């Protein structure tokens, strides 16, 4: 009506302009209402994990550094890092006698050395026999290179399988490491699948020199030092504590008793708004209806 009147050269009254403005504003309000505007700032999100697992339904994953740096003698002043790692693994295994255990070894790549199993009796001698790769010439690859997150993909697969195979179980992850080359140190495990655990670091930031002969070639001398930023990054990405081990037994915080169940699936963001949000679409709908009603 407005445009037709303008083409005819007619002068429009104030009432016509008000009608046109009300119609346009009403349609804008209805458009805003369709987007369902609301406020979720005060919504209380439910906890990630809500119940604890039974003692016999706990999965413990050991992620162990098997690079040559394992033989560096800078743990508690006299022993190698291997001594501290083996001791701590046996302490954890003894603390959860009814749990299932898995061992994932890593250097610059990773592999499963002990599939998830409740056979703790056989696990103990296996843990005592763990050592660095390649020192006996069995592995041709140089094992001086190491990344604390090299086990990310395998750990993610093993955690997902454990949650599926053992409903209501909890997943404890223990990373035993020290050195780590530059790179991406963060794990990308779906939130909720790691119930608890710890990243345990061995060695000193000053480090020590050590010699090894990969694949029977001439000995090489490398310097190995504790990379605390790498271990802290890994711990933060797994939502567990980072602990620098200098001797003694692992802290009690690394050996939880009541462990929350692991989430069965990845978190899903619902397409519909949160049921407890404050809705404002009704306000824009009401204003739009009133303004359009004026024109009608």
C-alpha positions in Angstrom: 0.0 0.0 0.0 2.8 2.4 0.9 4.8 1.8 -2.3 1.7 2.0 -4.5 0.7 5.3 -2.9 4.2 6.6 -3.4 4.2 5.7 -7.1 0.9 7.6 -7.5 2.4 10.6 -5.9 0.0 10.5 -2.9 1.0 11.9 0.4 0.7 9.3 3.1 -0.8 9.9 6.5 0.9 9.2 9.8 -1.5 6.3 10.4 -0.4 4.6 7.2 3.2 4.8 8.2 2.5 3.5 11.6 0.6 0.5 10.1 3.5 -0.3 7.8 6.1 0.1 10.6 4.1 -2.1 12.9 3.8 -4.8 10.3 7.5 -4.8 9.6 8.4 -4.8 13.3 5.9 -7.6 13.9 7.5 -9.8 11.3 10.9 -9.2 12.8 9.7 -10.2 16.2 8.2 -13.4 14.8 11.5 -14.1 13.2 13.4 -13.7 16.5 10.8 -15.9 18.2 11.5 -18.7 15.7 15.2 -18.7 16.8 14.0 -19.6 20.3 16.0 -17.0 22.3 16.7 -18.1 25.9 19.2 -17.9 28.8 21.1 -21.0 30.0 23.7 -19.1 32.1 22.1 -20.3 35.4 21.4 -23.9 34.3 23.2 -26.4 36.6 24.8 -29.1 34.4 24.6 -32.7 35.8 27.9 -34.2 37.0 30.0 -36.0 34.4 30.0 -39.2 36.4 27.3 -40.0 38.8 28.0 -43.4 40.5 31.0 -45.4 41.7 32.1 -48.8 40.2 32.3 -52.0 42.2 35.8 -53.0 43.3 35.7 -56.0 41.0 34.6 -53.9 38.0 37.7 -51.6 37.6 39.9 -51.4 34.6 43.5 -50.3 35.1 45.6 -49.1 32.2 49.4 -48.9 32.5 50.9 -46.6 29.8 54.6 -47.2 30.2 57.6 -45.4 28.6 59.8 -48.1 27.1 62.4 -45.8 25.4 66.1 -45.9 26.2 65.6 -43.1 28.7 64.1 -45.7 31.0 67.6 -46.8 32.0 68.7 -43.3 33.0 70.0 -43.4 36.6 68.4 -40.3 38.1 65.6 -41.7 40.2 65.9 -41.2 44.0 69.6 -40.4 43.5 70.9 -43.9 42.8 68.5 -46.0 40.8 67.3 -46.0 37.2 63.9 -44.8 36.3 63.0 -48.4 35.5 63.4 -49.3 39.1 60.9 -46.6 40.2 58.4 -47.4 37.5 58.4 -51.2 38.1 58.0 -50.6 41.9 55.1 -48.2 41.4 53.3 -50.5 38.9 53.5 -53.4 41.4 52.1 -51.1 44.2 49.2 -50.1 42.0 48.5 -53.7 41.0 48.5 -54.8 44.6 46.2 -52.0 45.6 43.5 -53.3 43.1 43.7 -57.1 43.4 40.3 -57.7 41.8 40.7 -55.3 38.9 41.5 -56.0 35.2 44.8 -54.7 33.9 46.2 -53.7 30.6 49.8 -52.6 29.7 50.4 -50.2 26.8 54.1 -49.5 26.0 55.3 -46.5 24.0 58.4 -44.8 22.8 57.8 -42.8 19.5 55.0 -45.4 18.7 52.9 -47.6 21.0 51.6 -51.1 21.2 49.5 -53.3 23.6 51.8 -55.6 25.5 49.2 -57.0 27.9 45.5 -57.1 26.8 43.0 -56.2 29.5 42.8 -59.2 31.8 42.0 -60.0 35.5 45.0 -62.3 35.7 47.1 -60.3 38.2 49.0 -63.4 39.2 50.6 -63.7 35.8 50.9 -59.9 35.4 53.3 -59.4 38.3 56.3 -61.3 36.7 55.6 -59.5 33.4 55.9 -56.1 35.1 59.1 -57.1 36.8 60.6 -58.1 33.5 59.7 -54.8 31.7 62.7 -52.9 30.2 63.6 -50.5 27.5 63.2 -51.4 23.9 66.2 -52.2 21.8 69.0 -52.5 24.4 69.5 -56.2 23.5 69.6 -55.5 19.8 66.2 -57.1 19.2 64.7 -53.9 17.8 66.3 -52.2 14.9 64.6 -48.9 15.4 66.3 -46.2 17.5 64.4 -46.0 20.8 65.8 -42.7 22.0 62.8 -40.9 20.5 59.8 -40.7 22.8 56.5 -38.9 23.0 54.2 -39.2 26.0 51.1 -39.0 23.9 52.3 -41.7 21.4 49.8 -44.1 23.0 46.8 -41.8 22.4 45.1 -43.8 19.7 45.6 -47.2 21.3 44.5 -46.0 24.7 41.4 -44.4 23.2 40.5 -47.7 21.5 41.2 -49.8 24.6 39.1 -47.5 26.8 36.2 -47.5 24.5 36.3 -51.3 24.2 36.5 -51.6 28.0 33.4 -49.4 28.6 31.5 -51.5 26.0 32.6 -54.9 27.3 32.2 -54.1 31.0 29.2 -51.9 31.6 29.3 -49.9 34.8 33.1 -50.2 35.1 35.6 -47.5 36.0 38.8 -46.8 34.0 42.0 -45.9 35.9 44.9 -44.6 33.7 48.4 -44.5 34.9 51.1 -43.0 32.7 54.7 -43.8 33.7 57.2 -41.6 31.9 59.9 -39.0 32.1 61.4 -37.7 28.8 59.4 -36.6 25.9 60.4 -35.0 22.6 58.9 -31.8 21.3 55.4 -32.4 19.8 51.8 -32.6 20.7 51.7 -34.0 24.3 47.9 -33.9 24.8 45.6 -36.9 24.7 42.3 -36.8 23.0 40.3 -39.3 25.0 36.5 -38.7 25.0 35.4 -36.9 28.2 34.2 -39.3 30.9 36.0 -42.4 29.8 38.9 -41.8 32.2 37.6 -42.1 35.8 40.9 -41.3 37.6 44.6 -42.2 37.8 47.8 -40.2 37.5 50.7 -39.3 35.3 53.9 -40.2 37.2 57.1 -38.6 36.1 60.6 -40.1 36.8 64.0 -38.5 36.6 65.3 -34.9 37.1 65.1 -31.8 35.0 68.9 -31.7 34.8 69.0 -35.2 33.3 71.9 -37.5 32.7 73.9 -38.9 29.8 73.5 -42.5 28.9 74.9 -44.8 26.2 73.1 -47.4 24.1 73.7 -49.5 20.9 70.5 -49.8 18.9 70.5 -52.7 16.5 74.1 -53.6 17.3 75.6 -50.4 15.8 78.2 -48.3 17.5 77.2 -46.9 20.9 75.5 -43.6 21.0 75.5 -41.1 23.9 72.3 -39.1 24.5 71.1 -36.8 27.2 67.8 -37.6 28.9 65.9 -35.3 31.2 62.5 -35.1 32.8 60.1 -33.1 30.6 57.6 -31.8 33.2 55.6 -29.6 30.8 54.9 -32.6 28.6 53.7 -34.7 31.5 51.6 -31.9 32.9 50.0 -31.4 29.5 49.2 -35.1 29.2 47.7 -35.1 32.7 45.5 -32.1 32.1 44.2 -33.6 28.8 43.3 -36.8 30.7 41.9 -34.9 33.7 44.1 -36.6 36.2 47.0 -35.5 38.5 50.6 -35.1 37.5 53.0 -36.4 40.2 56.8 -36.1 40.2 58.2 -39.3 41.7 61.4 -39.0 43.7 61.2 -42.1 45.9 58.9 -43.8 48.4 55.4 -45.0 47.5 52.9 -43.3 45.2 50.8 -40.7 47.0 47.4 -41.8 48.3 45.7 -39.4 45.9 47.0 -41.6 43.0 45.3 -44.7 44.5 41.6 -43.7 44.8 39.2 -46.1 46.6 35.8 -45.0 45.3 36.1 -44.7 41.6 33.4 -43.2 39.4 32.0 -45.2 36.5 33.2 -44.3 33.1 30.8 -42.7 30.7 29.5 -45.2 28.1 29.5 -42.8 25.1 30.9 -39.5 24.0 29.1 -36.5 25.3 26.3 -35.4 23.0 25.1 -31.8 22.7 21.3 -32.0 22.3 19.7 -30.1 19.4 16.8 -29.0 21.5 17.4 -26.3 24.2 18.0 -27.3 27.8 14.7 -28.0 29.7 15.7 -25.7 32.5 16.6 -22.7 30.5 14.8 -19.4 30.7 12.7 -19.0 27.5 12.1 -15.6 25.8 10.5 -16.7 22.5 7.0 -16.2 24.0 7.8 -12.5 24.6 8.7 -11.9 20.9 5.8 -14.0 19.8 3.4 -11.9 21.8 4.8 -8.6 20.5 4.8 -9.9 16.9 1.2 -11.0 17.2 0.1 -7.6 18.6 2.0 -5.6 16.0 0.7 -7.8 13.1 -2.7 -7.7 14.6 -2.7 -3.9 14.3 -2.3 -4.2 10.5 -4.9 -6.9 10.3 
